[in-house]
Amino acid sequence: MSYHILVVDDEKNIRRTLEMVLTGEGYRVSAVPTAEEGLELLEREELDLAILDVKLPGMSGLDALKRIRERRQGEPQLPVLMISGHATVKEAVEAVQLGAADFFEKPIERDRVVIAIRNSLEKWRLVREVTQLRARVEPQLEMIGSSEAMRRLFDEIRKVAPTKGRVLITGESGTGKELIARAIHRLSPRADAPFVKVNCAAIPGELIESELFGYERGAFTGAQGRKRGQFEIADGGTLFLDEIGDMSPSAQAKVLRALQSGEITRVGGESALSVDVRILAATNRTLEEEVKGGRFREDLYFRLAVVPIQSPPLREHPEDIPVLVETLVSRFCEENGFRAKVVEPGVVEAMMRYHWPGNVRELKNVIERMVILSESTIRPSDLPDEVRGATPVATPESGFRPGVPLRLFREQAEKAFLLDALAYYDWNISRASQALGIERTNLHKKIRGYGITRENRGG
């Protein structure tokens, strides 16, 4: 692999020397005299390391370092080496505080710089590999389940992923809508291209357009240079618009135009840019109601909801809780350097009674807390009070309970009925299926679907 290094120094001899040395080491080098040119190059090309002079005409090297860090928030940090012939101790300290990998005074010692570059690039490579590995593995860890609801979801993901269809993912907060989007991207032909997430609810309405479409220098106060928008960054890949129901009407109109034409225009710009982006959107709102209320464009809704996918709440598939608990306890023990912890059966039983208004996200937080605070065994006393004292889900005997949907009531009632029948016939599947009036294969399917076993009677 040939690493691409950016050198920014206003001294021509320094640029030429570094370019010659680094090219001799097998690196690809781009050398420019100003920070503005360097930042513009960063927008256009993928770079692996930057070497910045502190004192530059126009924008200083320290200000450029700040811009690089702001640009790469949430991503692995690009390694940056700072050089200077006149830097103060204060400037050197500030450079390190801003995340510079190293600081060199002129004249530059060739061997020391070469070693620093090698070490920084090796660390950069490892960090990116870990980040990519987590992006592949973490969604798989959290999208767990063998219930009918999860099998149906996995089947929908497998069907839609290879296509070009736009997907609208709906569901309550904490059900894993982003994980669904990442799984679709990972299984699509665009898997090696960028997956870019925009949280529409977290960006102020007046900034959402410049975030999505970018801006030209001077487009508004503070726009000191050109900035690529998320549509451009995601070109060739997938753009995930999370909480799209919170998008402002003006941004909705621009997104609609982008979907219709395949072109975008930066804020303050005049020329249109072609982009090839697959849009995945998600919301915890009912967009049909938002359309009726005039808060969301109907034409945009129909453009986005080519394939709707519902992310099921955890209370509709509680039979997946045992395997979620087992997997997440193991994961958090490993992350925190703990020995594997035993989970007492009463813990899982209490968790299956609880309604989980925060869904899998809430379950994950509770498990992480218990792993950290418990001893070698996780006991019911380690559960939060609201989970430990949860009221059982409604059954035909207990009647209606607020917050329990009809679908879950039916599933729990059927599960209880099957358990009684199997116990009555001492788990003789043939006799139980005859008494229930269903085929043996159908009974086996229901047993698997509900996670029923002879040992734990389904948890």
Beta strands, then each sheet from edge to edge (+ up, - down):
strand 1: 4-8
strand 2: 28-32
strand 3: 49-53
strand 4: 80-84
strand 5: 102-105
strand 6: 167-170
strand 7: 195-199
strand 8: 214-215
strand 9: 227-228
strand 10: 238-242
strand 11: 263-264
strand 12: 273-274
strand 13: 278-283
strand 14: 307-310
strand 15: 342-343
strand 16: 377-378
sheet 1: 2+ 1+ 3+ 4+ 5+
sheet 2: 7+ 10+ 13+ 6+ 14+
sheet 3: 8+ 9-
sheet 4: 11+ 12-
sheet 5: 15+ 16+
end
